[in-house]
């Protein structure tokens, strides 16, 4: 499994989940902290930046779901391992 700096800012349940998925063979993650940062950027940055620069914007649930689903899809394309049923 990948590396993670213990006690770092991303020593969170998300990092633990990424590590657990790696241990199960579902993800191949050489650097857990980097992978978690990338996942957060892919899923949170668009809505966050929109709110920063357009505070009156009200995001739709469908729009948020699309951003998150797209971010997870990109993350899995990089780190996901195809599993046989």
Backbone as JSON, one array per atom type, in Angstrom:
{
  "sequence": "XXXXXXXXXXXXXXXXXXXXXXXXXXXXXXXXXXXXXXXXXXXXXXXXXXXXXXXXXXXXXXXXXXXXXXXXXXXXXXXXXXXXX",
  "N": [[0.84, -1.19, 0.0], [0.29, 2.35, -0.31], [2.17, 5.29, 0.73], [1.8, 7.4, 3.61], [1.83, 10.37, 5.4], [1.89, 10.28, 8.72], [-0.31, 11.87, 10.98], [-0.55, 14.12, 9.48], [-2.24, 16.82, 7.67], [-4.17, 15.5, 6.24], [-4.71, 13.21, 7.57], [-7.1, 11.53, 7.94], [-10.48, 10.18, 8.1], [-11.03, 9.81, 5.37], [-8.5, 9.36, 4.19], [-7.89, 7.02, 5.56], [-9.88, 5.37, 4.52], [-9.12, 5.26, 1.82], [-6.67, 3.96, 2.12], [-7.62, 1.51, 3.17], [-9.12, 0.54, 1.01], [-7.04, 0.2, -0.77], [-5.62, -1.81, 0.56], [-7.41, -3.87, 0.27], [-7.14, -4.33, -2.36], [-8.6, -2.92, -4.22], [-7.85, -0.4, -4.99], [-4.9, 1.07, -6.34], [-2.57, 2.73, -4.89], [0.15, 4.6, -4.67], [0.89, 6.85, -3.15], [-0.81, 7.91, -0.61], [-1.55, 10.36, 0.6], [-1.24, 12.23, -1.5], [-3.11, 11.15, -3.31], [-5.51, 11.48, -1.88], [-5.59, 14.26, -1.68], [-5.89, 14.84, -4.4], [-8.38, 13.63, -4.94], [-10.07, 15.17, -3.32], [-9.68, 17.68, -4.53], [-10.74, 17.15, -7.06], [-13.42, 16.77, -6.51], [-14.41, 18.74, -4.78], [-13.38, 21.25, -5.4], [-14.52, 22.67, -7.64], [-17.26, 23.42, -6.86], [-16.51, 24.9, -4.58], [-14.83, 26.95, -5.57], [-16.68, 28.22, -7.22], [-18.49, 29.24, -5.32], [-16.75, 30.97, -4.03], [-16.14, 32.94, -5.95], [-18.6, 33.68, -6.91], [-20.68, 34.33, -4.84], [-23.46, 34.46, -4.65], [-24.46, 32.44, -6.13], [-26.46, 29.58, -6.34], [-26.0, 26.31, -5.97], [-27.23, 23.46, -7.75], [-28.64, 20.32, -6.76], [-28.35, 18.33, -8.66], [-26.27, 19.37, -10.21], [-24.15, 19.4, -8.35], [-23.97, 16.66, -7.82], [-23.15, 15.77, -10.34], [-20.6, 16.93, -10.57], [-19.24, 15.66, -8.44], [-19.53, 12.94, -9.17], [-18.14, 12.95, -11.61], [-15.57, 13.64, -10.7], [-14.95, 11.43, -9.07], [-14.97, 9.47, -11.0], [-12.72, 10.18, -12.57], [-10.72, 9.9, -10.6], [-10.91, 7.12, -10.07], [-10.19, 6.19, -12.58], [-7.49, 6.67, -12.54], [-6.52, 5.43, -10.15], [-8.02, 3.16, -9.66], [-8.58, -0.39, -9.6], [-9.42, -2.97, -11.71], [-11.81, -5.24, -10.75], [-12.48, -8.68, -10.53], [-15.58, -10.38, -10.55]],
  "CA": [[0.0, 0.0, 0.0], [1.04, 3.58, -0.45], [2.69, 5.99, 1.89], [1.0, 8.49, 4.16], [2.51, 11.02, 6.52], [1.03, 10.19, 9.91], [-0.56, 13.11, 11.69], [-0.63, 15.24, 8.54], [-3.57, 17.43, 7.59], [-5.13, 14.58, 5.62], [-4.78, 11.97, 8.35], [-8.53, 11.59, 8.18], [-11.21, 8.99, 7.68], [-10.91, 9.62, 3.92], [-7.22, 8.71, 3.95], [-8.01, 5.65, 6.06], [-10.7, 4.63, 3.56], [-8.29, 5.01, 0.64], [-5.73, 2.91, 2.52], [-8.35, 0.25, 3.3], [-9.42, 0.07, -0.34], [-5.77, -0.29, -1.3], [-5.31, -3.08, 1.21], [-8.33, -4.87, -0.3], [-6.81, -4.52, -3.77], [-9.52, -2.18, -5.09], [-7.12, 0.77, -5.46], [-3.45, 0.99, -6.35], [-2.24, 4.1, -4.51], [1.5, 4.68, -4.12], [1.01, 7.97, -2.21], [-2.17, 8.12, -0.13], [-1.81, 11.78, 0.82], [-1.44, 12.84, -2.82], [-4.37, 10.65, -3.87], [-6.61, 12.12, -1.16], [-5.62, 15.66, -2.13], [-6.43, 14.85, -5.75], [-9.81, 13.33, -4.86], [-10.74, 16.37, -2.78], [-9.65, 18.72, -5.57], [-11.63, 16.76, -8.15], [-14.83, 16.74, -6.1], [-14.81, 19.9, -3.97], [-12.84, 22.53, -5.86], [-15.43, 23.42, -8.52], [-18.28, 24.14, -6.08], [-15.87, 25.86, -3.67], [-14.42, 28.13, -6.36], [-17.89, 28.91, -7.66], [-18.99, 30.02, -4.18], [-15.79, 32.03, -3.73], [-16.19, 34.03, -6.92], [-19.99, 34.02, -7.17], [-21.33, 33.91, -3.6], [-24.91, 34.39, -4.78], [-24.81, 31.24, -6.89], [-27.03, 28.48, -5.57], [-25.79, 25.1, -6.76], [-28.31, 22.48, -7.75], [-28.21, 18.99, -6.33], [-27.9, 17.62, -9.86], [-24.96, 19.91, -10.58], [-23.17, 18.9, -7.38], [-23.81, 15.22, -8.07], [-22.38, 15.61, -11.57], [-19.2, 17.26, -10.26], [-18.68, 14.6, -7.6], [-19.44, 11.71, -9.97], [-17.04, 13.13, -12.56], [-14.32, 13.59, -9.96], [-14.71, 10.05, -8.67], [-14.64, 8.73, -12.24], [-11.32, 10.47, -12.89], [-9.92, 9.28, -9.55], [-10.88, 5.68, -10.3], [-9.43, 5.92, -13.8], [-6.07, 6.7, -12.18], [-6.12, 4.57, -9.03], [-8.86, 1.97, -9.54], [-8.13, -1.69, -10.1], [-10.59, -3.72, -12.13], [-12.0, -6.41, -9.89], [-13.25, -9.77, -11.1], [-16.65, -10.75, -9.61]],
  "C": [[0.87, 1.23, 0.0], [1.47, 4.2, 0.86], [1.71, 7.08, 2.34], [1.78, 9.06, 5.32], [1.56, 11.04, 7.71], [0.9, 11.55, 10.57], [-0.64, 14.33, 10.79], [-2.05, 15.75, 8.45], [-4.61, 16.5, 6.97], [-5.15, 13.23, 6.31], [-6.2, 11.86, 8.86], [-9.2, 10.27, 7.84], [-11.12, 8.75, 6.16], [-9.59, 8.93, 3.57], [-7.25, 7.26, 4.42], [-8.83, 4.8, 5.1], [-9.91, 4.31, 2.3], [-7.28, 3.91, 0.95], [-6.43, 1.55, 2.6], [-8.7, -0.33, 1.93], [-8.16, -0.43, -1.05], [-5.41, -1.64, -0.74], [-6.18, -4.21, 0.68], [-8.04, -5.14, -1.77], [-7.72, -3.78, -4.74], [-8.87, -0.92, -5.67], [-5.63, 0.46, -5.44], [-2.95, 2.41, -6.14], [-0.85, 4.14, -3.9], [1.68, 5.78, -3.08], [-0.4, 8.37, -1.78], [-2.47, 9.61, 0.03], [-2.06, 12.5, -0.5], [-2.78, 12.42, -3.41], [-5.57, 11.32, -3.2], [-6.72, 13.59, -1.57], [-6.24, 15.77, -3.52], [-7.94, 14.59, -5.74], [-10.59, 14.54, -4.34], [-10.78, 17.47, -3.84], [-10.64, 18.41, -6.68], [-13.1, 16.87, -7.78], [-15.31, 18.01, -5.4], [-14.43, 21.23, -4.62], [-13.79, 23.33, -6.74], [-16.52, 24.13, -7.72], [-17.68, 25.2, -5.15], [-15.45, 27.12, -4.42], [-15.62, 28.92, -6.85], [-18.44, 29.78, -6.53], [-18.05, 31.17, -3.83], [-15.98, 33.22, -4.66], [-17.6, 34.45, -7.31], [-20.84, 33.59, -5.97], [-22.85, 33.8, -3.68], [-25.38, 33.16, -5.53], [-25.34, 30.16, -5.97], [-26.87, 27.21, -6.4], [-27.0, 24.17, -6.68], [-27.75, 21.14, -7.27], [-27.69, 18.2, -7.53], [-26.52, 18.09, -10.3], [-23.87, 19.41, -9.65], [-22.91, 17.41, -7.58], [-22.95, 14.97, -9.31], [-20.9, 15.89, -11.33], [-18.56, 16.14, -9.46], [-18.52, 13.32, -8.4], [-18.29, 11.8, -10.98], [-15.69, 13.04, -11.88], [-13.96, 12.18, -9.53], [-14.33, 9.21, -9.88], [-13.18, 8.95, -12.64], [-10.39, 9.81, -11.88], [-9.79, 7.78, -9.78], [-10.13, 5.31, -11.57], [-7.94, 5.89, -13.51], [-5.7, 5.62, -11.18], [-6.92, 3.26, -8.94], [-8.25, 0.74, -10.17], [-9.39, -2.45, -10.49], [-10.66, -5.02, -11.33], [-12.84, -7.44, -10.64], [-14.33, -10.16, -10.08], [-16.41, -12.12, -9.0]]
}
